């Protein structure tokens, strides 16, 4: 259904900026969305004197907004920039009451409402570029359908305590990539790493990546500890399905230790610390990055290499008991292309060495758009035929790979129907379905009962 204020926004944008070089006219349908937000950003850039317009609210836009606009934003100030701000609020679902381009008490009230939604209930109403960037964006700051109240509380907590590192985070209750990255920034902040903008030459700074410096500075925590590290740990457990009842109070209690032990058992860690309820690097990395602690010991491996007897022996000598191999396909391109599919000779070598095989199907270029129900049906047929040809026993679990970073909000429309297609087809051949991907993807698919 069309919104009259969004329609007014679109019409005003096209009428006032339609002939500006670099401005792209927006469809006048009264429906908010990215095209309208991008048009608002480009119009703002034009008002700021930027000639190379883009959809990105970047550094130059932020700097000019802070220097040219912020000092003027007070009751009574009139300009097209104020009008753009008001229209952005309408598109955001927050009413500024007016849209005439004059900064009024209603405009200030809308700003404070946004700040409150983002976790600042006593917001000062100062509308700097970090708030403008959050406004000129489709991110939500209220709990959305499918959102989690505790996740939203965490997002607000991150905003209040660590926004200098990443700006203003959406507060929609959806645990997504940006939320996960913000948790890593929070960890780096507690470790004493400054934002990049404040780092001196040669000084390590926070970057949202769990790299060597972050690893070296990660503490080991136990019962009795308290502070920001503990609260990060508590929220990290929550978003991974543990410590679901809290509390989130910065205190390391016996209850928290028990949840860490449960998480370690679930992940099949052999870390004595983690199993005893002590949070060490294995726990922190397991909670905050999908690869976990890559230095931990493991009894399983997967490879696209067609294994020789010598390579199989190397795996055995290193304690590997399970090896994942691909049923079909090749890797590389041109002169570097090589087959990755499992062979009968390999099977004999692997099983003869006492290892077990878990078959994997992935014969695609990993893109989110690849995953749909029809593709799932097609892939299941290909996997089943390859497995039968190799003599894979019926009842074996064939793992279908989702080797791409899928946003939580995109899983329902892509990965879920893909596995519906896989499950409905592969089970007809007598095989079981497994999912091979990130923990979130795996859990979402398993919850649909289309994989074991």
N, C-alpha and C positions, 0 to 999 in steps of 0.2 A: 504494500500500500504506500502510495506517495506521501511524503511529508512536505507540507506547504513551505516550511522554513528552509528545508534542504533544497527544494525547488527554487526558492527565492535566491538562495546562495549560488546555485548553478547558473541561473539567469544573470545575476549581477556579475559573476566572474566572467562569463562569456561576453557580456556587453562592455565591460570595462577593460578587459585584457585580451580579448579575442584577436586583436591585431598586433599584440606585442610579440616580437620575434622570440621564439622558444616556448611560448605559452601554448598549451594544447587544450583546445576547447573540450568541455566536458558535456556528456549527454545530460539533457535536461529532463530527468525522469523522477525527481523528488526522492531518489533512493541514495542514502549515504553509502560510501565505499571508498576504496583506494583511489579511483580516478578523481573523485571530488577532493580528497585530501591532497593528492599530488597537485591539483590545480590551485588549491589554497597556498601550498608551499611555494609554487612558482610565482603566484601573484605577490606573495610576501617578499620573495627575493627581488622582484621588480621594484617594489616600493622601497627596498633597502639599497637600491642602486646597483644590484648585481645584474650583469648583462648575460652571462652564461647560465641560463636557468636549468634547473634539474629537479628531479623528484626527491632528492636527498636533503634533509635538514642538517647540513654539515657544519664544519668549523667556521667557514666564512659567514654563513647565514647566522650562526650563533653569535659570533663576534660582533657583527654589525647590529644585530638585534640588541645586544647588551649595551653597545656604545651609543646607538642612535635612538632607540625606542624606550628602553627601560627608564632612563632619567625623566622622560616626559609622561610616563603612565601614572597619572593622578586624576582625581575627579575633575571633569570639565574638559579634559584634553580630547580633541577631535582629529581624526585622521582616517585614511583608508586602512591603515594597519589595525586600528582599533576595530574597524568594521570586519576585517578579516578574522580577528580574534573572536569577535562575537559570532560570526558565521561558523567558525571552527567549533565553538561550544555547541551551537545548534546541531551540527553534524555529529558531535560526540554524545549527544543526548542529555546535555546539561543546559538548562535554560538561562540565558543572560537577559531574558525578557525583551530586550531591544536589539536592533540591528542597524542603527543609524550612524554608527561610527563615533559616537561620543562615549567616553569612558565615564560610567556612572556608578552609583552604589550597587546597582544590579550586576554590572560587569565585575566589580570587586567581589560580590557575593558568589558569583559563578567561579571565580578563581579560587576562592577559599573552599568551595565545595569540591573542586578538583583536588586541592591539596589535602583535604580531609579524606577523600576516597583513597588517596595514595599513601595514607598513614600519618598525616600531619593534621590532627584535629584542631590544633591551635595555629593553623597556618597564618602567616603574616600578610598574605595577599600580594607579596612582591612577586611580580611576574617576570622572572628572568628567563634566559634562553632555555635552561633545562626544563622549565615548565612549558614554555612554548613548544619545544620539541615533543614533549609528551602529549600536548594538546593536538598538534598538527599531525596526528597519527591515528590509526584505527585501533590501537590497543585499548582494551577495556580496563576501567578502574573500579568496576563493580563486579560482584560475583555473577558469573555467567552460567548458563545451563551446563551441567556436567562439572562445574567447578567445585573445589573443596574449600570449606571455610578456614580450615587450619592452614592450607597452602596460601590462601589470601592473607591471613594474618602474618605468615612468614614473609610474603612479598612486601607487605607494609613495613615490617620490622627491618627488612633489608634496605628499603628506601630511607627510613629514618636514620639508620646507623651507618650506611655505607654508600649513599648516593653519589658522593664525590668521586667514586670509582667508575660508575656506570650510568649515571643520570637517574632518571625516574623510571622505575620498573613497572610494567603492567600489574595490576592487582585484580586479576580476574578469577583466581583460584585454580588456574590451570598450570600444572608443573611442566614447563616447557624449557627449551634450550636456554633462553635468556635468564630464566630463574636459576637453572643449574649453574650457569656461568657466574651469576651474581653470588651464589653461595661460595664459589671458589674465590671470587674477589674478596668476600667477607673473610675467608680463611687467610688470604694473603694480607689483608689489613690487620688482622689480629697478630700475624707474624711480624708486623712492623714494616712491610713493604709499602712504599708511598705510591700514589697515583703517578702515571707516566708524566703528567704535567708538572709534578713537583719534584721529580727525581733529578739529582745532580748528574753531571757527566760521568758515565761509567758506573752509576749506581743501579743496582737491580730494582725493578719496579713491578707492581702488580699488573698482570695482563690477562687474567681470567683463564690462564692455562696452567694445568698442574704439571709444571716442569721440574727441573733439577733443584732450583733454588727453593721452590715451594716444598718439594719433597724433603730437602735437608732441614727445613725449618718447622716441619710438621711435628707437633708434640706428641708424647704418649700420655694419655689421661687415665685416671682411675678414680675410684670412689673417694670422695672428699675434695676433689678439684672443683673449681668453679670459674665462671667467666664466659667470655665470648666464644672461645673454642668449644666449650661444652654445649652452648646453645646451637652452634652450627652442627655439632654432632647429633643433638636431639632432633633437629629438623631433617638432617640427612637420613637418619633412621626412619623418620615418619614417611618421607616421600618414597622410601624403598619398601614400605609395607610393615614396618616395625614401630614400636613405641607409639602406637596409635592413640593412646589416651593421655599422652604427655605425663607430667606438665613440662612446659618449655620455660624453664626458670633459671638456666645457667648453672644449675647445681648437679654434680655427678653423684647420683644416688645408687643404692643397691638395685633399684628397679631398672635404672639405665644400664647397669652392668649386666643384668639378666638379659635385656634386649640385645645388647652387643653380642653376648654369647649365642643367643638364638640366631642372629644374623650370621655369625661366623659358622655355625653348624649348617645353616641353609646354604651358604656359599661353599661349604666343604673345605674351609680353610684348615691348615694344619698349624696355624699360628697359636702357640700356647697362650700368648697374651690375649688374643681375641676370644679364644674359647673360654678363657677365665674371666671375660668381661672387662678386659683392659683394652682401651682404644689406642691402637698403634697405627703405623703408616698403612698396614694392610687394611685395617678397618676404614680409615679416612678415604683412601683411594677407592676402595670397594663401594663406598657410599656416593662418592662425588664424580667418578668418571667410569664410563662403561667398560674400559679395558681393565679397571682395577689396578692392583699392584702387579706389574709385569715381572717383578723379581721374585714373586712367590713361587713355591714349588707347584707342579701340576702333574697329573697322571694322564692327561688327554692332550691331543694335538690335532690340528687339521692342516692339510697341505694340498696345493694344486699340483704338486710334483708327482710324477709316476715313480714310485719308490723302487729303488734297487735293493737287493739283499743287504748290501753294506749299509744303506741308509736305514733300513728296517732295524738292523743290529744297533745302530747309533741310538735310535729311539728307545730300544729295549734297555740299552746300557744307561740311559738317562732316566729310567724309571717310568717311562710312558707305558700305559696299559691299553689305551684306547686311541685309535687314529681315525680321523674323519677324512673320507675321500669322496671325490666328486664323481657322480655317475656318468656325466656327459661333458662335452665341450672342450674348449681350448682357452688359453690365456695368451696375452701379448698380441702383437700385430706385425705384419710384414715378415722380415727375417727373424724377428724375435718371437714369432708365434710358435707355441708348442702345445701338444695335447695335454689335457689335465684329467681325462676320464680314467676311471678305474679299469684295470685289465684283469683277466682271469689269472695270469701269471702272478700279478701283484697279490691277489687274494690268497693264493697258495703260500707265497712268501710271508705275508703278514700273519695269517692264521697259524702257519707252521712255526712261527717264532713266539707264539703264545699271546699275541696281541689280538684285540677285538676291533672290528671295523664298525663305524657308524656312517652310513651312506648319506651324502648331501646332494641336493639338487640346486644348482645355480648355473643357468646358461643364459645370462642376460647382462646387459650393461646396467649397473645399479642406478636407477632413477625412480623417483616416487611415482611418476605417471605410468610406469611399467605395470604396477599392481592393480589388477581388476579381476572380476570373477571369470571372465572368458579366458584370460591369461592363466589363471589358476587351473582351469580345466585342461588347457593345452599342456601346461607344464606337468600336471599330474599324469597325463597319458604318456608323455615322453619319459618321465622318471620311472613309471611302472614298467614300460617296455624295456628300458635299459636294465632295470633290476632283474626282471625275469630272464633276460638274455645272459646275465652274469650268474644266474642261479642263486640270487639272494633269497633266503627263506621267506615264505609268506608269514605275515605277522611282524616282520621287521619294521622298525620305525625309520622312515625316510625323512630327513630334515630338509625343509625348504628354507633357503637363505633369504633374509631381508637385509642385504648388505648396503644399506643406505640410511642416513640419519633422517628419520621421519618425525616431524613435529607431532606431538600428542594429538593435536586437533585434526591432523590429516589422516590418522590411522583408520578411523571409522569408515572413511570413504575410499580407502585404497587397500590397505593390508587386510582388513577384515573381510571384504568381499573376495579378495584373492584367495584367502584360506577357505572360504566357503566353497569356492570352486574346486580347490585342491582336495578338501575333505570329501566332498560329495562324489568325487571321481576316484581318488586313490583307494578309498576303502572298498570300492567295488572290485578292485583288483586283488584285494586281500592283504594290503599293506596298511600300516598305521602312519599317521601324520605327525611330524615333529616340526617345530619352528626354531630357526637358527638366526638370532638377531640380538638386539639390545634387550635388557631386562624388561623395559617398559613394553616394547613390541611383543615379546614372548608372553608376558603376563596378560596383555590385552587379548591376544589370540587364544590363549589357554582358557581365559574367562568365558570366551564364546564357545568353548568345547569343540573347537575345530582342530585342535592339536593336543597332544598328551603333555 
